Amino acid sequence: MGSINENTITTTQELSQGYVNLYKHMLSYASSMALKSAVELGIPDIIFNKGKDQTISLHELVSALQIPRSRTNFLRRVMRVLVHSGIFTNEKGYNDDKEEEEVYGLTPSSKLLLTGGKNNGVPSVGPYVLAVLEPVTVTAFGSIGNWLKKESPTTPFHLANDEGLSLYEYWGKNTDGFGDRLNEGMESDSGVLKFVLKDFKSVFEGITTLVDVGGNTGLMCKMLLEAFPHLQCSVYDLAYAVDANSHNNTQNLKFIEGDMFQTVPQADAILFKCVLSGCSDEECTKILKNCRDAISRNGGGKVLIIDNNVINSKTEDHLAMETLLYFDMLMMTALTGRERTKKDWEKIFFEAGFSSCKVTPISINDNTITTTQQLSLGYVNLYKHMLSYASSMALKSAVELGIPDIIFNKGKAQTISLHELVSALQIPPSRTNFLRRVMRVLVHSGIFTNEKGYNDDKEEEEVYGLTPSSKLLLTNGNNSEVPSVGPFVLSVLEPVTVTAFHLIGNWLKNEDSPATPFHLANDDGLGLYEYWGKNTDGFGDRLNEGMESDSGTLKFVLKNFKSTFEGITTLVDVGGNTGTMCKMLIEAFPHLKCSVFDLPYVVEANSHNNTENLKFIEGDMFQTIPEADAILFKLVLCGCSDDESIKILKNCREAISRNGKGKVLIIENNVINSEKDELLELEAKLYFDMLLLASVTGRERSKKDWENIFFQAGFTHYEITPMFGLEALIEVFP
């Protein structure tokens, strides 16, 4: 037995790695949502409050959170993702009954989420995490593909809210309290600078007046005044911000209403904190020209810009680069700005009339956590996982736009320049740089390759190619007849599924919550299978297509499993839906008589496909299963709880016992082995487990988990054989 061994891509190993990498990025948003739930539940504070050792067992955490006991294992699964992400530590401990259990601790990343000054006075950035993960912002990311094809509106954020407002308009209107939460988030991100300012004394020497442009609630000015009491500070912002904060005017702090695109008040120094990264190059140039006029009127001065560090594609710091690219996607989605290289900034400064610039990395050098390096890494790691959903949504846009096929259709070379891609996609030329930024994330994620090329004018430009991951997205048999898994990618990134992830924290706390977060994510309160069957807004059709696309690749594996089907003449595919799996089995093994056993709405939709070797049978796997030599489950039992799986497998044992022989065949993601799985594979499995937690009652399982289920269902032994990517075949014998 084995994997796909024909040269469908290049090698079996490349195909397998392509699958794992693709699926990991498809589900990267699981990391963001796990982090969101930890912040909402206040888990870092609970661990901190345990006292000197600052560790807590799983059951102590459940008790402190007042989570229903029935939710214990669900919380453990969320914490498992957060441990893998470096948000918490995990060691094995023992409870009073000397049973092994999980014990969690804080890391530099989770210490940054501590509230009430617990982290040596460093403010929590938790509100900022929640602000970035606002549902309307995540929804905007899901609109990128559609937005790129249009001349307007200015940002995907306009498409994500019913009124078509920009982020600043939506912020100002404070829709559903969004503005208040974003204010709190921006303050929490700025607050940590309080402990940096004293190290920048030389920067403020000779400055007596300072204007903080877009300073909102005035937090930055208040911290500056605390560090440098001689300053006279002004917050310069839009009318709604000034109206909300003018009562905070003091002798040294004034709130001034105005528009930075028109003029900027005169001062020795003009400050921008995370403002210019939200503006286009043209807007930045215009604003900075106004700044130059303002400081020139004062006889000199300078502009101070506090923003994410410059992008350096040659850096060896993969984590920092990934975080900056994700931030850039946030800027593109919500605003008109971008993350910039040093060269980008220099061009803007010189066009605005400035003669020189100096870039200084900011890092806290007192012992607020442990070391400066740990603090810096904690920030970068936290923000990377906060924005991991950017990777999923960039992949979604590539599938929606059909970019892999466009590159493939370029012919033998199978590479395409950025401008050729813009032309082929019929994207407005004004969107060219936005597409480049999406592609930059996808190159970093290993979905496409990138080399430098030259256009007809001998100007350097990006040239993209396919990888094993993107070849798996090719349609119409372009990948040596391997079906595209693109529909599966889109089905996993359905808006209703992403919404379910948002609700995990609330769902865990509420004893009256339904069986899954998915029930909370749709207006009818339906489970995934009910919602699937109802086909709300075509969801069922898209999910059918997605499941078929994921199963289709097995067509090229089955011939390597000939011994598995020796002696089998009848087979029942439980939950086989449209019959794709049975059709592939019959093609590989024509002697088989196959039946698809599924719910009434599925059978009704597919019974016209009955043939001599394939029948669709209506029924309920929890009640009984038709007699056969082999009972097959493809991605079914992972969607069922352990108790449900045991009940179903007991019915299977009776079905094959009535036949006097037989076995159960289970095709699932391979077992989780945190000690042996490679990092990428383990990450993909953990993210899949979060998908199951959010949408169904099942889970990804370890070998020990499966053993327990099989033996309780009355089976005596089993064999696990890897197939490809994440999937494996489990043969279970009575």
TIDOMAR-169837 format. One record per residue (C-alpha): residue number from 1; x, y negated, z negated; residue in three letters. Coordinates in pm, whole numbers. Example, Ala and Ser with C-alpha at 12.3 -4.5 7.8 and 13.67 -1.06 7.14 Angstrom:
2
1|1230|450|-780|ala
2|1367|106|-714|ser
END
This chain:
734
1|0|0|0|met
2|117|-357|36|gly
3|68|-699|173|ser
4|8|-844|518|ile
5|305|-708|711|asn
6|252|-842|1063|glu
7|408|-1169|1166|asn
8|91|-1373|1114|thr
9|291|-1665|986|ile
10|657|-1572|955|thr
11|692|-1323|672|thr
12|469|-1164|411|thr
13|645|-1358|139|gln
14|585|-1690|314|glu
15|217|-1608|362|leu
16|184|-1519|-3|ser
17|363|-1832|-120|gln
18|155|-2039|121|gly
19|-165|-1909|-35|tyr
20|-51|-1967|-391|val
21|75|-2319|-318|asn
22|-240|-2413|-128|leu
23|-470|-2288|-400|tyr
24|-265|-2452|-674|lys
25|-303|-2794|-511|his
26|-667|-2727|-426|met
27|-731|-2689|-799|leu
28|-481|-2940|-939|ser
29|-771|-3151|-1060|tyr
30|-824|-2887|-1329|ala
31|-517|-3024|-1507|ser
32|-658|-3379|-1506|ser
33|-993|-3264|-1641|met
34|-838|-3050|-1915|ala
35|-645|-3358|-2026|leu
36|-962|-3567|-2017|lys
37|-1142|-3319|-2244|ser
38|-851|-3323|-2493|ala
39|-868|-3704|-2517|val
40|-1247|-3706|-2550|glu
41|-1232|-3445|-2826|leu
42|-949|-3625|-3010|gly
43|-735|-3311|-3029|ile
44|-397|-3492|-3072|pro
45|-524|-3676|-3382|asp
46|-664|-3355|-3530|ile
47|-327|-3181|-3492|ile
48|-143|-3482|-3637|phe
49|-375|-3491|-3938|asn
50|-278|-3137|-4034|lys
51|10|-3285|-4231|gly
52|385|-3238|-4233|lys
53|421|-2950|-3987|asp
54|160|-3097|-3748|gln
55|49|-2762|-3611|thr
56|-296|-2609|-3605|ile
57|-433|-2265|-3530|ser
58|-705|-2212|-3273|leu
59|-966|-2131|-3536|his
60|-867|-2432|-3748|glu
61|-902|-2648|-3438|leu
62|-1247|-2505|-3367|val
63|-1349|-2583|-3725|ser
64|-1207|-2936|-3716|ala
65|-1382|-3011|-3388|leu
66|-1705|-2858|-3520|gln
67|-1728|-2656|-3201|ile
68|-1970|-2362|-3201|pro
69|-1784|-2036|-3272|arg
70|-1919|-1899|-2946|ser
71|-1706|-2158|-2765|arg
72|-1376|-2052|-2928|thr
73|-1238|-1866|-2630|asn
74|-1339|-2146|-2393|phe
75|-1138|-2395|-2602|leu
76|-843|-2155|-2599|arg
77|-852|-2151|-2219|arg
78|-852|-2531|-2199|val
79|-562|-2546|-2445|met
80|-374|-2286|-2240|arg
81|-377|-2521|-1940|val
82|-266|-2813|-2158|leu
83|20|-2610|-2303|val
84|129|-2516|-1952|his
85|112|-2887|-1860|ser
86|341|-2984|-2149|gly
87|70|-3175|-2336|ile
88|82|-2940|-2637|phe
89|317|-2671|-2768|thr
90|204|-2316|-2840|asn
91|346|-2053|-3071|glu
92|208|-1730|-3204|lys
93|86|-1728|-3563|gly
94|-119|-1504|-3789|tyr
95|-449|-1565|-3966|asn
96|-548|-1444|-4315|asp
97|-636|-1103|-4170|asp
98|-283|-1080|-4023|lys
99|-427|-1101|-3672|glu
100|-220|-1282|-3411|glu
101|-357|-1618|-3299|glu
102|-255|-1933|-3113|glu
103|-89|-2220|-3303|val
104|-65|-2559|-3129|tyr
105|161|-2857|-3185|gly
106|228|-3202|-3039|leu
107|470|-3298|-2763|thr
108|597|-3644|-2659|pro
109|306|-3654|-2412|ser
110|34|-3581|-2668|ser
111|194|-3812|-2928|lys
112|121|-4093|-2685|leu
113|-250|-4010|-2730|leu
114|-246|-4057|-3109|leu
115|-475|-4336|-3229|thr
116|-464|-4575|-3525|gly
117|-91|-4638|-3505|gly
118|-11|-4280|-3610|lys
119|276|-4267|-3358|asn
120|492|-4516|-3550|asn
121|268|-4797|-3434|gly
122|276|-4706|-3064|val
123|-82|-4760|-2935|pro
124|-269|-4465|-2786|ser
125|-289|-4453|-2408|val
126|-595|-4230|-2434|gly
127|-834|-4505|-2321|pro
128|-620|-4555|-2011|tyr
129|-639|-4182|-1932|val
130|-1019|-4195|-1958|leu
131|-1035|-4512|-1749|ala
132|-838|-4352|-1465|val
133|-1062|-4044|-1485|leu
134|-1391|-4236|-1468|glu
135|-1632|-4033|-1248|pro
136|-1676|-4321|-1001|val
137|-1297|-4331|-945|thr
138|-1268|-3956|-892|val
139|-1565|-3972|-655|thr
140|-1381|-4240|-457|ala
141|-1091|-3997|-406|phe
142|-1335|-3748|-259|gly
143|-1433|-4009|3|ser
144|-1082|-4067|145|ile
145|-1123|-3852|457|gly
146|-1449|-4018|554|asn
147|-1312|-4365|474|trp
148|-1000|-4324|689|leu
149|-1217|-4277|997|lys
150|-1394|-4611|952|lys
151|-1294|-4976|997|glu
152|-1473|-5069|676|ser
153|-1517|-5097|380|pro
154|-1187|-5213|236|thr
155|-1141|-4921|-7|thr
156|-1292|-4576|-73|pro
157|-1413|-4717|-407|phe
158|-1674|-4918|-215|his
159|-1819|-4586|-89|leu
160|-1825|-4431|-437|ala
161|-2085|-4660|-594|asn
162|-2441|-4720|-479|asp
163|-2398|-5097|-450|glu
164|-2088|-5081|-234|gly
165|-1885|-5291|-478|leu
166|-1509|-5321|-499|ser
167|-1333|-5216|-818|leu
168|-1304|-5575|-942|tyr
169|-1670|-5649|-865|glu
170|-1777|-5325|-1035|tyr
171|-1548|-5408|-1329|trp
172|-1693|-5755|-1361|gly
173|-2051|-5632|-1340|lys
174|-1970|-5382|-1620|asn
175|-2196|-5118|-1465|thr
176|-2286|-4859|-1732|asp
177|-2011|-5003|-1954|gly
178|-1742|-4931|-1693|phe
179|-1586|-5275|-1737|gly
180|-1558|-5240|-2115|asp
181|-1394|-4899|-2082|arg
182|-1154|-5023|-1815|leu
183|-1060|-5324|-2030|asn
184|-982|-5089|-2318|glu
185|-785|-4865|-2085|gly
186|-574|-5147|-1945|met
187|-506|-5275|-2298|glu
188|-393|-4931|-2415|ser
189|-149|-4901|-2126|asp
190|-8|-5248|-2197|ser
191|6|-5203|-2575|gly
192|317|-4986|-2578|val
193|518|-5277|-2438|leu
194|496|-5441|-2779|lys
195|794|-5231|-2883|phe
196|994|-5317|-2572|val
197|971|-5695|-2566|leu
198|1228|-5754|-2839|lys
199|1488|-5588|-2614|asp
200|1420|-5842|-2339|phe
201|1503|-6152|-2537|lys
202|1736|-6282|-2265|ser
203|1454|-6270|-2010|val
204|1256|-6527|-2207|phe
205|1543|-6761|-2296|glu
206|1471|-7109|-2165|gly
207|1103|-7033|-2109|ile
208|852|-7242|-2302|thr
209|538|-7203|-2089|thr
210|408|-6881|-1936|leu
211|99|-6794|-1733|val
212|-23|-6432|-1734|asp
213|-211|-6395|-1404|val
214|-492|-6141|-1429|gly
215|-420|-6113|-1802|gly
216|-780|-6017|-1884|asn
217|-824|-6001|-2264|thr
218|-488|-6169|-2333|gly
219|-321|-5870|-2499|leu
220|6|-5919|-2311|met
221|23|-6285|-2413|cys
222|-54|-6201|-2775|lys
223|234|-5952|-2783|met
224|466|-6206|-2621|leu
225|370|-6468|-2880|leu
226|438|-6220|-3159|glu
227|785|-6153|-3017|ala
228|857|-6512|-2908|phe
229|646|-6758|-3118|pro
230|784|-7063|-2936|his
231|593|-6976|-2615|leu
232|287|-7158|-2489|gln
233|86|-6893|-2302|cys
234|-214|-6906|-2070|ser
235|-426|-6624|-1933|val
236|-533|-6704|-1577|tyr
237|-820|-6487|-1458|asp
238|-1161|-6474|-1292|leu
239|-1466|-6640|-1440|ala
240|-1619|-6328|-1599|tyr
241|-1291|-6246|-1778|ala
242|-1248|-6601|-1909|val
243|-1612|-6625|-2021|asp
244|-1570|-6303|-2220|ala
245|-1247|-6412|-2390|asn
246|-1240|-6794|-2416|ser
247|-1345|-6772|-2783|his
248|-995|-6634|-2843|asn
249|-830|-6965|-2748|asn
250|-561|-7071|-2997|thr
251|-296|-7342|-3014|gln
252|-51|-7117|-2825|asn
253|-296|-6923|-2609|leu
254|-547|-7060|-2358|lys
255|-779|-6886|-2113|phe
256|-801|-7059|-1776|ile
257|-1049|-6977|-1501|glu
258|-921|-6964|-1144|gly
259|-831|-6767|-833|asp
260|-470|-6660|-780|met
261|-527|-6659|-402|phe
262|-595|-7034|-417|gln
263|-350|-7166|-675|thr
264|-156|-7070|-985|val
265|-109|-7303|-1286|pro
266|228|-7469|-1337|gln
267|462|-7292|-1584|ala
268|822|-7188|-1647|asp
269|730|-6824|-1588|ala
270|444|-6653|-1407|ile
271|371|-6300|-1529|leu
272|193|-6013|-1352|phe
273|127|-5686|-1536|lys
274|-1|-5413|-1303|cys
275|-163|-5674|-1078|val
276|45|-5693|-761|leu
277|50|-5315|-720|ser
278|-325|-5352|-665|gly
279|-280|-5608|-386|cys
280|-187|-5564|-21|ser
281|149|-5692|104|asp
282|-20|-5990|266|glu
283|-209|-6068|-54|glu
284|110|-6038|-260|cys
285|293|-6274|-27|thr
286|13|-6531|-52|lys
287|-3|-6505|-433|ile
288|374|-6529|-471|leu
289|385|-6837|-248|lys
290|140|-6996|-490|asn
291|368|-6886|-776|cys
292|668|-7043|-607|arg
293|479|-7371|-581|asp
294|381|-7346|-949|ala
295|732|-7294|-1082|ile
296|879|-7545|-832|ser
297|642|-7812|-964|arg
298|787|-7735|-1304|asn
299|1142|-7784|-1181|gly
300|1245|-7418|-1174|gly
301|1145|-7091|-1337|gly
302|1078|-6738|-1226|lys
303|814|-6473|-1168|val
304|801|-6167|-1397|leu
305|639|-5852|-1255|ile
306|575|-5552|-1477|ile
307|475|-5255|-1265|asp
308|560|-4892|-1199|asn
309|922|-4853|-1100|asn
310|1008|-4861|-731|val
311|960|-4547|-521|ile
312|1287|-4381|-428|asn
313|1233|-4084|-197|ser
314|1593|-3972|-252|lys
315|1549|-3929|-626|thr
316|1604|-3585|-771|glu
317|1343|-3653|-1037|asp
318|1057|-3450|-888|his
319|819|-3528|-1175|leu
320|869|-3905|-1154|ala
321|831|-3902|-776|met
322|513|-3696|-796|glu
323|364|-3934|-1053|thr
324|442|-4241|-843|leu
325|288|-4081|-534|leu
326|-28|-4002|-729|tyr
327|-40|-4358|-860|phe
328|-9|-4476|-501|asp
329|-315|-4269|-412|met
330|-500|-4437|-699|leu
331|-402|-4780|-563|met
332|-518|-4684|-214|met
333|-848|-4543|-336|thr
334|-949|-4816|-579|ala
335|-766|-5126|-456|leu
336|-585|-5274|-157|thr
337|-237|-5228|-305|gly
338|29|-4961|-315|arg
339|336|-4835|-496|glu
340|642|-4987|-329|arg
341|1008|-4920|-258|thr
342|1276|-5175|-342|lys
343|1289|-5264|28|lys
344|910|-5325|31|asp
345|936|-5565|-263|trp
346|1236|-5747|-117|glu
347|1048|-5809|206|lys
348|751|-5955|16|ile
349|972|-6173|-205|phe
350|1170|-6319|83|phe
351|856|-6384|291|glu
352|714|-6570|-10|ala
353|1025|-6789|-23|gly
354|1219|-6629|-308|phe
355|1594|-6581|-270|ser
356|1673|-6292|-505|ser
357|1524|-6028|-733|cys
358|1636|-5801|-1014|lys
359|1476|-5469|-1110|val
360|1520|-5347|-1470|thr
361|1371|-5015|-1588|pro
362|1172|-5054|-1911|ile
363|1217|-4793|-2179|ser
364|1152|-4795|-2552|ile
365|1481|-4750|-2734|asn
366|1370|-4723|-3093|asp
367|1278|-4392|-3250|asn
368|903|-4409|-3192|thr
369|888|-4049|-3082|ile
370|1229|-3887|-3093|thr
371|1446|-4033|-2819|thr
372|1406|-4276|-2533|thr
373|1440|-3993|-2283|gln
374|1166|-3790|-2451|gln
375|934|-4090|-2461|leu
376|996|-4163|-2096|ser
377|942|-3801|-1994|leu
378|630|-3786|-2212|gly
379|484|-4085|-2029|tyr
380|567|-3956|-1685|val
381|438|-3606|-1759|asn
382|116|-3737|-1915|leu
383|44|-3968|-1624|tyr
384|130|-3701|-1369|lys
385|-133|-3466|-1511|his
386|-379|-3752|-1555|met
387|-356|-3807|-1179|leu
388|-312|-3449|-1059|ser
389|-654|-3466|-898|tyr
390|-495|-3689|-632|ala
391|-327|-3379|-487|ser
392|-659|-3192|-461|ser
393|-832|-3485|-294|met
394|-548|-3546|-47|ala
395|-578|-3181|55|leu
396|-954|-3216|90|lys
397|-912|-3511|326|ser
398|-662|-3316|540|ala
399|-912|-3031|580|val
400|-1201|-3265|654|glu
401|-998|-3447|919|leu
402|-870|-3123|1076|gly
403|-507|-3235|1061|ile
404|-354|-2882|1071|pro
405|-530|-2804|1401|asp
406|-423|-3137|1550|ile
407|-59|-3063|1471|ile
408|-91|-2707|1604|phe
409|-242|-2830|1929|asn
410|64|-3040|2002|lys
411|210|-2735|2171|gly
412|532|-2546|2124|lys
413|702|-2792|1890|ala
414|394|-2817|1665|gln
415|505|-3152|1529|thr
416|334|-3487|1555|ile
417|436|-3844|1484|ser
418|230|-4065|1257|leu
419|107|-4281|1544|his
420|18|-3974|1756|glu
421|-178|-3841|1458|leu
422|-363|-4171|1420|val
423|-451|-4159|1791|ser
424|-564|-3794|1782|ala
425|-782|-3857|1476|leu
426|-924|-4172|1637|gln
427|-849|-4356|1315|ile
428|-854|-4738|1331|pro
429|-492|-4861|1368|pro
430|-547|-5071|1055|ser
431|-567|-4743|860|arg
432|-226|-4617|983|thr
433|-33|-4690|665|asn
434|-311|-4542|451|phe
435|-290|-4216|644|leu
436|89|-4218|601|arg
437|44|-4241|225|arg
438|-198|-3946|217|val
439|45|-3744|430|met
440|331|-3838|196|arg
441|147|-3671|-93|val
442|74|-3364|120|leu
443|439|-3337|224|val
444|543|-3358|-140|his
445|288|-3082|-215|ser
446|436|-2853|50|gly
447|128|-2866|274|ile
448|315|-3030|564|phe
449|678|-3089|657|thr
450|823|-3432|729|asn
451|1120|-3540|935|glu
452|1231|-3872|1072|lys
453|1175|-3931|1443|gly
454|1182|-4223|1683|tyr
455|909|-4374|1897|asn
456|945|-4512|2250|asp
457|1076|-4840|2107|asp
458|1346|-4643|1921|lys
459|1187|-4735|1589|glu
460|1205|-4476|1312|glu
461|874|-4309|1224|glu
462|736|-4008|1040|glu
463|705|-3673|1220|val
464|492|-3401|1057|tyr
465|487|-3025|1096|gly
466|308|-2720|958|leu
467|405|-2505|659|thr
468|272|-2161|558|pro
469|14|-2344|344|ser
470|-121|-2562|625|ser
471|-113|-2274|877|lys
472|-369|-2106|654|leu
473|-600|-2398|734|leu
474|-587|-2346|1111|leu
475|-924|-2266|1271|thr
476|-1037|-2072|1580|asn
477|-783|-1796|1525|gly
478|-491|-2032|1584|asn
479|-294|-1863|1306|asn
480|-258|-1524|1478|ser
481|-625|-1454|1407|glu
482|-589|-1517|1031|val
483|-914|-1698|942|pro
484|-894|-2051|805|ser
485|-942|-2089|432|val
486|-1039|-2454|485|gly
487|-1408|-2390|407|pro
488|-1307|-2231|77|phe
489|-1099|-2538|-11|val
490|-1397|-2766|59|leu
491|-1638|-2542|-134|ser
492|-1417|-2555|-445|val
493|-1400|-2935|-415|leu
494|-1777|-2985|-384|glu
495|-1879|-3299|-580|pro
496|-2112|-3104|-809|val
497|-1826|-2871|-908|thr
498|-1591|-3161|-979|val
499|-1866|-3321|-1189|thr
500|-1888|-3000|-1395|ala
501|-1519|-3038|-1483|phe
502|-1586|-3390|-1613|his
503|-1835|-3247|-1863|leu
504|-1618|-2977|-2024|ile
505|-1541|-3179|-2339|gly
506|-1905|-3266|-2404|asn
507|-2014|-2911|-2325|trp
508|-1767|-2759|-2572|leu
509|-1901|-2970|-2860|lys
510|-2270|-2916|-2809|asn
511|-2419|-2595|-2944|glu
512|-2736|-2662|-2748|asp
513|-2541|-2681|-2422|ser
514|-2635|-2434|-2148|pro
515|-2417|-2141|-2049|ala
516|-2178|-2347|-1834|thr
517|-2082|-2710|-1766|pro
518|-2219|-2658|-1414|phe
519|-2571|-2654|-1558|his
520|-2510|-3009|-1686|leu
521|-2371|-3127|-1353|ala
522|-2691|-3099|-1148|asn
523|-3026|-3264|-1206|asp
524|-3217|-2935|-1212|asp
525|-2997|-2781|-1483|gly
526|-2927|-2476|-1265|leu
527|-2644|-2228|-1296|gly
528|-2405|-2191|-1002|leu
529|-2581|-1885|-861|tyr
530|-2925|-2045|-891|glu
531|-2795|-2365|-728|tyr
532|-2631|-2153|-458|trp
533|-2955|-1970|-391|gly
534|-3160|-2289|-382|lys
535|-2915|-2425|-121|asn
536|-2948|-2780|-257|thr
537|-2827|-3027|10|asp
538|-2675|-2736|201|gly
539|-2450|-2638|-91|phe
540|-2536|-2269|-52|gly
541|-2449|-2265|318|asp
542|-2114|-2434|252|arg
543|-2034|-2199|-35|leu
544|-2122|-1896|180|asn
545|-1884|-2022|446|glu
546|-1619|-2083|182|gly
547|-1645|-1734|34|met
548|-1637|-1581|382|glu
549|-1324|-1775|471|ser
550|-1148|-1656|155|asp
551|-1246|-1294|223|ser
552|-1162|-1307|592|gly
553|-787|-1289|542|thr
554|-823|-939|395|leu
555|-897|-811|745|lys
556|-524|-791|805|phe
557|-450|-622|473|val
558|-701|-339|481|leu
559|-507|-120|726|lys
560|-229|-102|467|asn
561|-474|48|215|phe
562|-574|352|417|lys
563|-510|592|128|ser
564|-752|394|-89|thr
565|-1042|485|140|phe
566|-950|850|204|glu
567|-1236|1075|99|gly
568|-1480|786|81|ile
569|-1780|801|313|thr
570|-2026|567|137|thr
571|-1950|230|-15|leu
572|-2161|-36|-186|val
573|-2036|-396|-189|asp
574|-2198|-552|-495|val
575|-2260|-924|-447|gly
576|-2138|-887|-90|gly
577|-2342|-1183|31|asn
578|-2326|-1210|415|thr
579|-2152|-873|453|gly
580|-1815|-1005|574|thr
581|-1622|-762|356|met
582|-1825|-460|470|cys
583|-1790|-558|837|lys
584|-1412|-574|799|met
585|-1406|-239|622|leu
586|-1613|-77|896|ile
587|-1380|-222|1159|glu
588|-1078|-76|976|ala
589|-1249|251|876|phe
590|-1535|327|1124|pro
591|-1643|639|936|his
592|-1771|433|642|leu
593|-2139|384|564|lys
594|-2162|51|384|cys
595|-2433|-128|191|ser
596|-2443|-486|65|val
597|-2621|-497|-270|phe
598|-2731|-848|-360|asp
599|-3012|-1074|-482|leu
600|-3339|-1107|-286|pro
601|-3264|-1445|-125|tyr
602|-2930|-1312|6|val
603|-3080|-994|149|val
604|-3368|-1185|305|glu
605|-3121|-1418|479|ala
606|-2904|-1133|613|asn
607|-3126|-826|662|ser
608|-3144|-898|1037|his
609|-2776|-792|1041|asn
610|-2862|-433|945|asn
611|-2686|-175|1163|thr
612|-2638|201|1158|glu
613|-2333|160|932|asn
614|-2437|-150|739|leu
615|-2748|-201|529|lys
616|-2855|-489|303|phe
617|-3022|-373|-19|ile
618|-3203|-594|-266|glu
619|-3138|-544|-636|gly
620|-2986|-657|-965|asp
621|-2643|-528|-1068|met
622|-2736|-575|-1435|phe
623|-3017|-317|-1396|gln
624|-2882|-49|-1162|thr
625|-2643|6|-874|ile
626|-2702|234|-572|pro
627|-2524|567|-556|glu
628|-2202|575|-350|ala
629|-1849|714|-334|asp
630|-1707|369|-401|ala
631|-1846|55|-557|ile
632|-1672|-266|-446|leu
633|-1655|-607|-613|phe
634|-1483|-900|-440|lys
635|-1451|-1206|-666|leu
636|-1764|-1105|-857|val
637|-1653|-978|-1199|leu
638|-1428|-1280|-1254|cys
639|-1755|-1477|-1256|gly
640|-1903|-1258|-1531|cys
641|-1841|-1258|-1904|ser
642|-1673|-955|-2063|asp
643|-2007|-827|-2194|asp
644|-2168|-873|-1853|glu
645|-1876|-696|-1683|ser
646|-1902|-400|-1920|ile
647|-2275|-368|-1855|lys
648|-2224|-381|-1477|ile
649|-1939|-130|-1485|leu
650|-2147|112|-1693|lys
651|-2405|99|-1415|asn
652|-2124|165|-1167|cys
653|-2007|468|-1363|arg
654|-2357|612|-1350|glu
655|-2377|542|-975|ala
656|-2053|722|-887|ile
657|-2124|1000|-1144|ser
658|-2456|1075|-970|arg
659|-2250|1121|-657|asn
660|-2015|1360|-834|gly
661|-1701|1167|-739|lys
662|-1583|819|-661|gly
663|-1429|505|-805|lys
664|-1476|133|-846|val
665|-1272|-108|-633|leu
666|-1220|-458|-767|ile
667|-1054|-731|-559|ile
668|-970|-1025|-784|glu
669|-686|-1261|-857|asn
670|-403|-1059|-1004|asn
671|-383|-1030|-1381|val
672|-244|-1323|-1578|ile
673|100|-1247|-1717|asn
674|241|-1560|-1877|ser
675|577|-1392|-1933|glu
676|636|-1254|-1581|lys
677|434|-1474|-1344|asp
678|631|-1731|-1151|glu
679|552|-2090|-1246|leu
680|350|-2173|-933|leu
681|151|-1849|-949|glu
682|73|-1889|-1320|leu
683|-35|-2249|-1265|glu
684|-271|-2148|-984|ala
685|-423|-1871|-1198|lys
686|-476|-2104|-1494|leu
687|-645|-2361|-1271|tyr
688|-869|-2090|-1126|phe
689|-961|-1996|-1479|asp
690|-1068|-2355|-1542|met
691|-1284|-2336|-1229|leu
692|-1453|-2027|-1370|leu
693|-1500|-2192|-1709|leu
694|-1664|-2495|-1548|ala
695|-1896|-2309|-1313|ser
696|-1969|-1952|-1428|val
697|-1947|-1732|-1739|thr
698|-1639|-1538|-1634|gly
699|-1263|-1585|-1662|arg
700|-924|-1487|-1525|glu
701|-800|-1185|-1720|arg
702|-481|-1023|-1842|ser
703|-410|-654|-1797|lys
704|-510|-600|-2159|lys
705|-842|-779|-2102|asp
706|-927|-553|-1807|trp
707|-825|-239|-1999|glu
708|-1061|-327|-2281|asn
709|-1349|-377|-2035|ile
710|-1281|-57|-1839|phe
711|-1251|165|-2146|phe
712|-1564|20|-2308|gln
713|-1750|91|-1985|ala
714|-1644|457|-2001|gly
715|-1360|466|-1746|phe
716|-1042|655|-1824|thr
717|-770|500|-1605|his
718|-700|240|-1339|tyr
719|-433|119|-1095|glu
720|-345|-238|-999|ile
721|-188|-306|-657|thr
722|-92|-657|-544|pro
723|-245|-748|-205|met
724|-124|-1097|-119|phe
725|-118|-1443|-265|gly
726|-300|-1430|-595|leu
727|-520|-1132|-514|glu
728|-484|-771|-618|ala
729|-680|-448|-579|leu
730|-782|-271|-901|ile
731|-894|92|-859|glu
732|-1092|215|-1160|val
733|-1158|587|-1216|phe
734|-1412|768|-1439|pro
END
